[in-house]
Amino acid sequence: NKLEKIEGLEGLKSLSILYLYQNKLEKIEGLEGLKSLSILSLYQNKLEKIEGLEELSSIAILDLSYNPITDLNFTEDITNLNQLELYEKVSKYNEDFVFDREKRTTEIINKGIYLYGCNKLVEPSLAWVRLGKKAVQNYFRAIREQTKVTLREAKLMLVGRPNIGKTTLSGKLRDRHSPMPNTDASTRGIDIADWVYQYEKDKEQYTVHIWDFGGQDIQYSLHQFFMTERSIYALLELTRESYNQAAGGDLYPNYWLQSIGNLANGSPTIHVYNHQQGHRKDTSIHHSLCQQYDFLREEPVVVDLLHVNTDELEAKNLERLQLMIQKEVAELPNVGLVLPKKWADIRQALLEKAQHCPILNWTDYQILCKENDINDERVMRLISSYLHEIGSIIHYHQDTTSPLYRLLILNRQWATSAVYEVADSPLIAEQQGLFKKSDLVTIWESDEDLSVLQVASYKDYLPELLELIQKFEVCYPYGKDRFLIPQLTAYSCPFEMPVDRDNCVKLENKYKFMPYGLLYRLAVRLHDYIQDKQIWRKGMVLTNGNGSEKG
């Protein structure tokens, strides 16, 4: 369809359903007289501002998906929408309502406003919309009562194999004269650092949170919990690896690109080659990758990270990379989010506390909110939920039975380091995945990279960290005071299989892409159905609960 204007509908006073999806509409007009309209689809148009619906009091379903809408202020102008719900999901009308062809009537199943794919929302952001109608109403109420603060922040994820310069790149992006990291050290888990700069085009200050992902295979299953959309990714390789990639060798970028495509919804990705002097600058494989992954930016960046502070040409290559990242950051839909000032003040106070206190209990959080004139506990929960959604903190506010319920984890790296140390523990590997609570203290105390204060804080919050490890689906309870990490169990089946392989039903699923560790996470979720603890690294024996069926 190619409609650019709505016209000619004035006489359809009894019209109840109107589909105007996949057009070129930039403005809603000509609908004022359609008082009976209950379903309106404006899916995939060019609407930036929603107006002209004030008189349509019968609307029950409004689909605005895939429009470049920037704010939801219109919801306050249409009083009947206060009774509706906001959905951020795919709008499939065969699921949302049923049309009875014989009676010529429609039974509405899910009333509401549909906003799937409205990635330019900043007032409020989609992260806030996901919290529901009341959250949006509270947001606009706070905006009316307070001034606004615009957040210009983003996440830059550095991914790739181990020992190729990701940690070096993180330092050089922030300061090209930063010292080189210890060559014997390798990132375990995730290191997070902030890059603050003024963007030349708009003269505004931006903060980019650089996440340096460890490249060891055993850590991949945890990385996916932090690979979020609306972020920038930099895939780092060595120039000397290119010929192996072209030949289909084991040094490949495909795993990470598939992960970004599937887990991060194809977020913008820049291909960076750390050039090794004496090796050919072969980037030919990049162009074939661009044909497979449309989110991979066309021009790769080749830079010798070892010499950027002494070689002016390499310094210019680094600067080119910085400008590319800054441009991508400025264009991210979630950059420029608007928050009520008091809420932004609470967020800033939490960031400052995180520098010296990794965890804040709920009582202290309430005190902090009240110091900023937020006295309603429901609003306090909405703010903490939002900060969890955008990755500022970790707060499992919905599970009231969890030890994590009354805690806000302010320092994400503090928490993720504890989890990664356990998942990558030689001690637990020697015990084929089995461990006790007391083993966790031994693991943390024996790690030379952890400070005395950090280990002490881990001891103080041992039950909460153990719960967090289970939330990340790393382990599950395995008898009294024991736990099992499926990823560290025996490689091969250590017992005779209890099923007749020749006389059983065989099912095989083939995946175009299977995230690393999917089987381990499945084992955690299905651990109640594992028969007699029969599990190994490549499989498990499941029963239906009463033992009559096995698989």
C-alpha positions as CSV (number, residue, x, y, z in Angstrom):
1,N,0.0,0.0,0.0
2,K,1.1,3.6,-0.7
3,L,-1.4,5.7,1.2
4,E,0.1,9.0,2.3
5,K,-3.1,10.6,3.6
6,I,-6.3,9.3,5.2
7,E,-9.4,10.7,3.4
8,G,-12.8,9.7,2.3
9,L,-13.9,7.9,5.4
10,E,-16.1,10.6,6.9
11,G,-19.4,8.9,6.1
12,L,-18.6,5.5,7.6
13,K,-20.1,6.2,10.9
14,S,-20.6,2.6,11.9
15,L,-17.1,1.4,10.9
16,S,-15.6,-0.7,13.7
17,I,-12.4,-2.1,12.3
18,L,-9.9,-0.2,10.1
19,Y,-6.7,-1.6,8.8
20,L,-4.2,1.1,7.5
21,Y,-1.1,-0.9,8.0
22,Q,2.0,-0.9,5.8
23,N,1.4,2.6,4.3
24,K,3.3,5.8,4.2
25,L,1.2,7.8,6.6
26,E,2.9,10.6,8.5
27,K,-0.2,12.0,10.2
28,I,-3.5,10.7,11.6
29,E,-6.4,12.7,10.2
30,G,-9.9,12.3,9.0
31,L,-11.0,9.8,11.7
32,E,-12.7,12.2,14.0
33,G,-16.2,11.1,13.1
34,L,-15.7,7.3,13.4
35,K,-17.2,7.0,16.8
36,S,-17.8,3.3,16.5
37,L,-14.2,2.4,15.7
38,S,-12.9,-0.2,18.1
39,I,-9.9,-1.6,16.2
40,L,-7.4,0.6,14.4
41,S,-4.2,-0.8,12.9
42,L,-1.5,1.7,11.9
43,Y,1.2,-0.9,11.8
44,Q,4.4,0.0,9.9
45,N,3.7,3.6,8.8
46,K,5.8,6.7,9.2
47,L,4.1,8.2,12.3
48,E,6.4,10.2,14.6
49,K,3.6,11.9,16.6
50,I,0.2,10.4,17.5
51,E,-2.6,12.9,17.5
52,G,-6.2,13.1,16.1
53,L,-7.6,10.2,18.2
54,E,-9.0,12.3,21.1
55,E,-12.6,11.8,20.0
56,L,-12.4,8.0,19.3
57,S,-13.8,6.8,22.7
58,S,-14.5,3.3,21.5
59,I,-11.0,2.2,20.5
60,A,-10.0,-1.0,22.2
61,I,-7.1,-2.1,20.1
62,L,-4.6,0.4,18.7
63,D,-1.6,-1.1,16.8
64,L,1.2,1.4,16.3
65,S,3.9,-1.2,15.8
66,Y,6.9,-0.3,13.7
67,N,6.4,3.4,13.6
68,P,9.2,6.0,14.5
69,I,7.2,7.2,17.5
70,T,9.3,9.1,20.1
71,D,6.8,9.6,22.9
72,L,3.6,8.3,24.4
73,N,2.2,11.7,25.5
74,F,-1.0,11.1,23.5
75,T,-2.1,8.4,26.0
76,E,-2.9,11.2,28.5
77,D,-5.1,13.1,25.9
78,I,-7.3,10.0,25.3
79,T,-9.1,9.4,28.5
80,N,-10.4,5.9,27.6
81,L,-6.9,4.6,27.1
82,N,-6.4,4.8,30.9
83,Q,-8.3,1.5,31.0
84,L,-6.2,-0.2,28.4
85,E,-2.9,-2.1,28.5
86,L,0.4,-1.4,26.7
87,Y,1.9,-4.3,24.9
88,E,5.4,-4.6,23.4
89,K,5.0,-7.8,21.4
90,V,4.2,-8.9,17.8
91,S,0.6,-8.0,16.9
92,K,-0.9,-11.1,15.3
93,Y,-4.6,-10.5,14.9
94,N,-5.5,-14.2,14.6
95,E,-4.4,-14.4,18.3
96,D,-5.5,-11.0,19.5
97,F,-9.1,-11.3,18.4
98,V,-11.4,-13.8,16.7
99,F,-13.7,-12.8,13.8
100,D,-16.9,-14.8,13.6
101,R,-17.7,-14.9,9.8
102,E,-21.3,-16.1,10.4
103,K,-22.3,-13.6,13.0
104,R,-20.1,-10.9,11.5
105,T,-18.8,-9.9,15.0
106,T,-15.5,-9.6,16.6
107,E,-14.6,-11.0,20.1
108,I,-11.8,-8.9,21.5
109,I,-9.2,-11.0,23.4
110,N,-6.4,-8.5,24.2
111,K,-7.3,-4.9,24.4
112,G,-4.5,-2.4,24.3
113,I,-1.9,-0.4,22.5
114,Y,0.7,-2.4,20.6
115,L,4.2,-0.9,20.3
116,Y,6.4,-3.7,19.0
117,G,9.3,-2.4,17.1
118,C,8.9,1.3,18.2
119,N,12.6,1.5,18.9
120,K,12.7,5.3,18.8
121,L,10.6,5.7,22.0
122,V,12.4,7.9,24.5
123,E,9.4,9.3,26.5
124,P,9.2,6.7,28.0
125,S,11.6,4.1,26.6
126,L,10.4,0.6,25.7
127,A,12.1,-0.7,28.9
128,W,9.6,1.4,30.8
129,V,6.6,0.4,28.6
130,R,7.4,-3.2,29.5
131,L,6.6,-2.5,33.1
132,G,3.0,-1.9,32.2
133,K,0.3,0.8,32.1
134,K,0.7,2.0,35.7
135,A,4.4,2.5,35.2
136,V,3.7,4.7,32.1
137,Q,1.1,6.7,34.0
138,N,3.6,7.2,36.9
139,Y,6.2,8.3,34.4
140,F,4.1,11.0,32.9
141,R,2.8,12.1,36.3
142,A,6.5,12.6,37.4
143,I,7.4,14.4,34.2
144,R,4.6,16.9,34.9
145,E,5.8,17.5,38.4
146,Q,9.6,17.5,37.8
147,T,12.0,18.7,35.2
148,K,13.5,16.3,32.6
149,V,17.0,14.8,32.4
150,T,18.3,13.3,29.1
151,L,20.5,10.2,29.4
152,R,23.1,9.7,26.7
153,E,24.6,6.4,27.6
154,A,25.2,3.1,25.7
155,K,26.9,-0.3,26.0
156,L,29.8,-1.3,23.8
157,M,30.5,-5.0,23.8
158,L,34.0,-6.2,22.9
159,V,33.8,-9.8,21.7
160,G,36.2,-12.3,20.1
161,R,38.6,-15.1,20.9
162,P,41.0,-14.9,23.9
163,N,44.3,-13.1,23.8
164,I,43.6,-10.9,20.7
165,G,43.6,-7.5,22.3
166,K,40.1,-6.8,23.6
167,T,41.4,-5.5,27.0
168,T,44.0,-3.4,25.1
169,L,41.3,-2.0,22.9
170,S,39.1,-1.1,25.9
171,G,42.0,0.9,27.3
172,K,43.1,2.6,24.1
173,L,39.5,3.7,23.2
174,R,39.4,5.6,26.5
175,D,43.0,6.9,26.3
176,R,45.4,5.9,23.5
177,H,48.4,6.4,25.9
178,S,47.0,3.9,28.4
179,P,49.6,1.2,29.3
180,M,49.4,-2.2,27.8
181,P,47.8,-4.9,30.0
182,N,49.9,-7.8,31.4
183,T,50.5,-10.2,28.5
184,D,50.0,-13.2,30.9
185,A,46.6,-12.0,32.0
186,S,43.4,-12.9,30.3
187,T,40.0,-11.5,31.0
188,R,38.0,-13.9,33.2
189,G,34.3,-13.2,32.8
190,I,33.6,-9.6,32.0
191,D,35.5,-6.4,32.7
192,I,33.5,-3.1,32.6
193,A,35.0,0.3,32.1
194,D,33.5,3.7,31.2
195,W,34.5,5.9,28.3
196,V,33.3,9.5,28.6
197,Y,33.6,11.9,25.7
198,Q,32.0,14.9,24.0
199,Y,30.5,14.1,20.6
200,E,31.7,16.7,18.1
201,K,28.4,16.8,16.1
202,D,26.1,17.8,18.9
203,K,28.6,18.9,21.6
204,E,26.8,16.7,24.1
205,Q,28.6,14.5,26.7
206,Y,28.2,10.7,26.2
207,T,29.1,7.8,28.4
208,V,29.8,4.4,26.8
209,H,30.0,1.4,29.2
210,I,32.7,-0.9,27.6
211,W,32.1,-4.6,28.4
212,D,35.2,-6.7,27.7
213,F,34.0,-10.3,27.4
214,G,36.4,-13.1,28.3
215,G,37.1,-15.3,25.3
216,Q,37.4,-18.7,26.9
217,D,34.9,-21.3,25.7
218,I,33.8,-22.2,29.2
219,Q,32.5,-18.7,29.7
220,Y,30.4,-18.5,26.5
221,S,27.3,-19.9,28.1
222,L,27.2,-17.0,30.6
223,H,28.0,-14.3,28.1
224,Q,24.6,-14.6,26.5
225,F,22.9,-13.2,29.6
226,F,24.6,-9.9,29.0
227,M,24.3,-9.7,25.2
228,T,21.6,-7.2,24.9
229,E,20.1,-5.4,21.9
230,R,20.3,-1.6,21.6
231,S,24.0,-1.9,22.1
232,I,27.1,-1.6,19.9
233,Y,29.4,-4.6,19.3
234,A,33.0,-4.6,18.2
235,L,34.2,-8.0,17.0
236,L,38.0,-8.1,17.3
237,E,40.3,-10.4,15.4
238,L,44.0,-10.6,14.4
239,T,44.9,-9.9,10.8
240,R,47.0,-13.1,10.8
241,E,43.9,-15.1,11.5
242,S,42.1,-14.2,8.3
243,Y,43.5,-16.9,6.1
244,N,42.3,-19.5,8.6
245,Q,38.8,-18.0,8.5
246,A,38.8,-18.0,4.7
247,A,39.8,-21.7,4.7
248,G,37.1,-22.6,7.2
249,G,39.5,-23.1,10.1
250,D,38.6,-23.0,13.7
251,L,39.5,-19.3,14.2
252,Y,36.1,-17.9,13.1
253,P,33.9,-14.9,13.7
254,N,30.7,-16.7,12.9
255,Y,29.9,-17.8,16.4
256,W,29.9,-14.2,17.7
257,L,28.0,-12.8,14.7
258,Q,25.4,-15.5,15.0
259,S,25.1,-14.7,18.7
260,I,24.7,-11.0,18.0
261,G,22.1,-11.7,15.3
262,N,20.1,-14.0,17.5
263,L,20.6,-12.8,21.0
264,A,21.1,-9.1,20.4
265,N,18.6,-8.7,17.6
266,G,21.3,-7.8,15.1
267,S,22.7,-4.8,16.9
268,P,25.2,-2.6,15.0
269,T,28.6,-4.4,14.8
270,I,32.0,-3.1,13.8
271,H,34.7,-5.5,12.6
272,V,38.0,-4.6,14.1
273,Y,41.3,-6.2,13.1
274,N,44.2,-5.9,15.5
275,H,47.1,-5.7,13.0
276,Q,50.2,-7.7,13.8
277,Q,53.3,-6.2,12.2
278,G,54.9,-8.6,9.8
279,H,51.6,-10.1,8.8
280,R,49.5,-9.3,5.7
281,K,46.5,-7.0,6.2
282,D,44.1,-9.5,4.8
283,T,40.5,-8.5,5.5
284,S,38.9,-10.2,2.5
285,I,36.7,-12.5,4.6
286,H,35.0,-9.4,6.0
287,H,33.1,-8.7,2.7
288,S,31.6,-12.2,2.5
289,L,30.5,-11.9,6.2
290,C,28.7,-8.6,5.4
291,Q,26.6,-10.5,2.9
292,Q,25.6,-13.0,5.6
293,Y,25.1,-10.5,8.4
294,D,23.4,-7.2,7.4
295,F,24.1,-5.6,10.8
296,L,27.9,-5.9,10.3
297,R,29.1,-2.5,9.1
298,E,30.6,-2.5,5.6
299,E,34.0,-1.0,6.4
300,P,36.3,-2.9,8.8
301,V,38.9,-1.0,10.9
302,V,42.5,-2.2,10.9
303,V,44.6,-0.9,13.7
304,D,47.9,-1.9,15.3
305,L,46.9,-1.5,19.0
306,L,50.5,-2.1,20.1
307,H,51.7,1.1,18.4
308,V,48.8,3.6,18.5
309,N,50.6,5.8,21.0
310,T,53.9,6.0,19.0
311,D,52.8,5.7,15.4
312,E,50.7,8.6,14.0
313,L,49.2,6.5,11.3
314,E,47.9,3.9,13.8
315,A,46.7,6.8,16.0
316,K,44.6,8.0,13.1
317,N,43.2,4.4,12.6
318,L,42.2,4.4,16.2
319,E,40.6,7.8,15.9
320,R,38.6,6.5,12.9
321,L,37.4,3.6,15.0
322,Q,36.4,6.0,17.9
323,L,34.4,8.2,15.5
324,M,32.6,5.2,14.0
325,I,31.6,4.0,17.5
326,Q,30.5,7.5,18.5
327,K,28.4,7.8,15.4
328,E,26.7,4.5,16.0
329,V,26.1,5.4,19.7
330,A,24.4,8.7,18.8
331,E,22.1,6.8,16.4
332,L,21.0,4.1,18.9
333,P,17.3,4.4,19.7
334,N,17.8,4.2,23.4
335,V,20.3,7.0,23.6
336,G,18.6,10.2,24.6
337,L,16.2,8.6,27.1
338,V,14.3,11.1,29.2
339,L,13.8,10.6,32.9
340,P,12.1,12.7,35.6
341,K,14.9,14.5,37.4
342,K,14.4,13.0,40.8
343,W,14.5,9.5,39.3
344,A,17.7,10.4,37.5
345,D,19.1,11.7,40.8
346,I,18.3,8.3,42.5
347,R,20.1,6.5,39.6
348,Q,23.1,8.8,40.0
349,A,23.3,8.2,43.7
350,L,23.2,4.5,43.2
351,L,26.1,4.7,40.7
352,E,28.1,6.7,43.2
353,K,27.4,4.1,45.9
354,A,28.5,1.3,43.6
355,Q,32.0,2.7,43.7
356,H,32.5,1.5,47.3
357,C,29.4,-0.6,48.1
358,P,28.5,-3.5,45.7
359,I,25.1,-4.2,47.3
360,L,22.3,-2.1,48.8
361,N,19.6,-3.6,50.9
362,W,16.0,-2.6,50.3
363,T,15.7,-0.5,53.5
364,D,18.6,1.7,52.6
365,Y,17.2,2.0,49.1
366,Q,13.9,3.2,50.5
367,I,15.8,5.8,52.6
368,L,17.6,7.0,49.5
369,C,14.4,7.4,47.6
370,K,12.8,9.3,50.4
371,E,15.8,11.7,50.5
372,N,14.8,12.4,46.9
373,D,11.1,13.0,47.7
374,I,10.0,9.6,46.4
375,N,7.8,8.2,49.2
376,D,5.5,5.8,47.3
377,E,6.9,2.2,47.6
378,R,5.2,1.3,44.3
379,V,7.2,4.0,42.5
380,M,10.4,2.9,44.3
381,R,9.8,-0.6,42.8
382,L,9.1,0.8,39.4
383,I,12.4,2.8,39.4
384,S,14.4,-0.3,40.5
385,S,12.7,-2.4,37.9
386,Y,13.5,0.1,35.2
387,L,17.2,0.3,36.3
388,H,17.3,-3.5,36.2
389,E,15.8,-3.5,32.7
390,I,18.4,-1.1,31.3
391,G,21.3,-2.9,33.0
392,S,22.3,-0.2,35.6
393,I,21.6,-2.6,38.5
394,I,20.6,-6.2,39.2
395,H,17.4,-6.5,41.2
396,Y,15.1,-9.6,41.1
397,H,12.1,-7.7,42.5
398,Q,9.4,-10.2,41.3
399,D,10.4,-13.3,43.2
400,T,9.5,-12.6,46.8
401,T,10.9,-15.9,48.0
402,S,14.4,-15.3,46.6
403,P,17.2,-14.1,48.9
404,L,17.9,-11.5,46.2
405,Y,14.4,-9.9,46.6
406,R,15.5,-7.5,49.3
407,L,18.8,-6.6,47.7
408,L,19.9,-4.3,44.8
409,I,23.2,-5.3,43.3
410,L,24.8,-2.0,42.3
411,N,28.2,-3.3,41.0
412,R,27.4,-5.7,38.2
413,Q,31.1,-6.6,37.8
414,W,31.3,-7.6,41.5
415,A,28.5,-10.0,41.0
416,T,29.5,-11.4,37.6
417,S,33.1,-12.0,38.8
418,A,31.8,-14.2,41.6
419,V,29.6,-16.2,39.2
420,Y,32.4,-16.6,36.6
421,E,34.9,-17.7,39.2
422,V,32.6,-20.6,40.2
423,A,31.7,-21.6,36.6
424,D,35.4,-21.7,35.7
425,S,36.6,-23.3,38.9
426,P,39.4,-26.0,38.6
427,L,38.3,-27.3,42.0
428,I,34.7,-28.0,40.9
429,A,36.0,-29.4,37.6
430,E,38.1,-31.9,39.5
431,Q,34.9,-32.8,41.4
432,Q,33.0,-33.3,38.1
433,G,30.7,-30.4,38.7
434,L,29.8,-31.1,42.3
435,F,30.3,-28.5,45.0
436,K,29.1,-27.5,48.5
437,K,28.5,-24.0,49.8
438,S,31.8,-24.1,51.7
439,D,33.6,-24.7,48.4
440,L,32.6,-21.3,47.2
441,V,34.6,-19.6,49.9
442,T,37.6,-21.8,49.1
443,I,37.3,-20.8,45.4
444,W,37.1,-17.1,46.1
445,E,39.9,-17.1,48.6
446,S,42.3,-19.0,46.3
447,D,41.9,-16.5,43.4
448,E,44.8,-14.1,43.4
449,D,42.9,-11.6,41.2
450,L,40.3,-11.0,44.0
451,S,41.1,-8.5,46.7
452,V,40.7,-9.3,50.4
453,L,37.8,-6.9,50.7
454,Q,36.1,-8.5,47.6
455,V,36.4,-12.0,49.1
456,A,35.1,-10.7,52.4
457,S,32.0,-9.2,50.7
458,Y,31.4,-12.5,48.9
459,K,31.4,-14.3,52.2
460,D,28.9,-11.8,53.6
461,Y,26.5,-12.5,50.8
462,L,27.1,-16.1,50.1
463,P,23.4,-17.2,50.1
464,E,22.5,-14.4,47.7
465,L,25.4,-15.1,45.4
466,L,24.5,-18.8,45.3
467,E,21.0,-17.8,44.4
468,L,22.4,-15.6,41.6
469,I,24.5,-18.5,40.2
470,Q,21.3,-20.5,40.0
471,K,19.4,-17.5,38.4
472,F,22.1,-17.6,35.7
473,E,21.3,-21.3,35.2
474,V,24.8,-22.4,36.0
475,C,23.9,-25.0,38.6
476,Y,21.1,-26.7,40.4
477,P,20.5,-28.3,43.8
478,Y,21.9,-31.9,43.9
479,G,20.9,-33.4,47.2
480,K,21.4,-31.8,50.6
481,D,23.8,-28.8,50.7
482,R,25.2,-29.9,47.3
483,F,25.0,-28.4,43.9
484,L,25.9,-29.5,40.4
485,I,27.3,-27.6,37.4
486,P,26.3,-29.6,34.3
487,Q,29.0,-27.9,32.2
488,L,31.7,-29.5,34.4
489,T,30.4,-33.1,34.6
490,A,32.1,-36.1,33.0
491,Y,32.6,-35.9,29.3
492,S,31.3,-39.3,28.5
493,C,28.4,-41.3,29.9
494,P,29.8,-43.0,33.1
495,F,27.1,-45.7,33.4
496,E,25.2,-48.1,31.2
497,M,22.4,-46.5,29.4
498,P,19.0,-47.6,30.9
499,V,17.2,-47.5,27.5
500,D,17.2,-49.9,24.6
501,R,18.6,-47.7,21.8
502,D,17.4,-50.1,19.1
503,N,13.8,-50.0,20.2
504,C,13.1,-46.5,21.2
505,V,11.7,-43.4,19.5
506,K,14.5,-41.2,18.2
507,L,14.0,-37.4,17.8
508,E,16.6,-35.1,16.3
509,N,16.5,-31.3,16.2
510,K,18.8,-29.4,14.0
511,Y,19.5,-25.7,14.7
512,K,20.8,-23.1,12.3
513,F,22.3,-21.6,15.4
514,M,22.5,-23.0,18.9
515,P,23.8,-20.8,21.7
516,Y,26.7,-22.2,23.6
517,G,25.6,-24.1,26.7
518,L,22.0,-24.6,25.7
519,L,22.1,-28.2,26.8
520,Y,23.5,-27.2,30.2
521,R,20.8,-24.7,30.8
522,L,18.2,-27.3,29.7
523,A,19.6,-29.6,32.4
524,V,19.2,-27.0,35.0
525,R,15.6,-26.3,34.1
526,L,14.7,-30.0,33.9
527,H,16.8,-31.2,36.8
528,D,13.7,-32.5,38.7
529,Y,13.2,-35.0,35.8
530,I,16.7,-36.3,35.7
531,Q,16.6,-40.0,36.7
532,D,18.8,-41.0,39.6
533,K,21.2,-38.1,38.9
534,Q,22.2,-39.7,35.6
535,I,23.8,-36.7,33.8
536,W,27.0,-36.1,31.9
537,R,28.4,-33.3,29.8
538,K,26.8,-34.4,26.6
539,G,23.5,-35.8,27.8
540,M,21.1,-36.9,30.6
541,V,18.5,-39.5,31.3
542,L,15.0,-38.0,31.8
543,T,11.9,-39.6,33.3
544,N,8.3,-38.5,33.4
545,G,8.3,-38.4,37.1
546,N,7.0,-41.9,38.0
547,G,9.7,-43.7,36.1
548,S,7.3,-45.3,33.6
549,E,8.8,-43.4,30.6
550,K,12.5,-42.6,30.1
551,G,14.5,-40.6,27.5
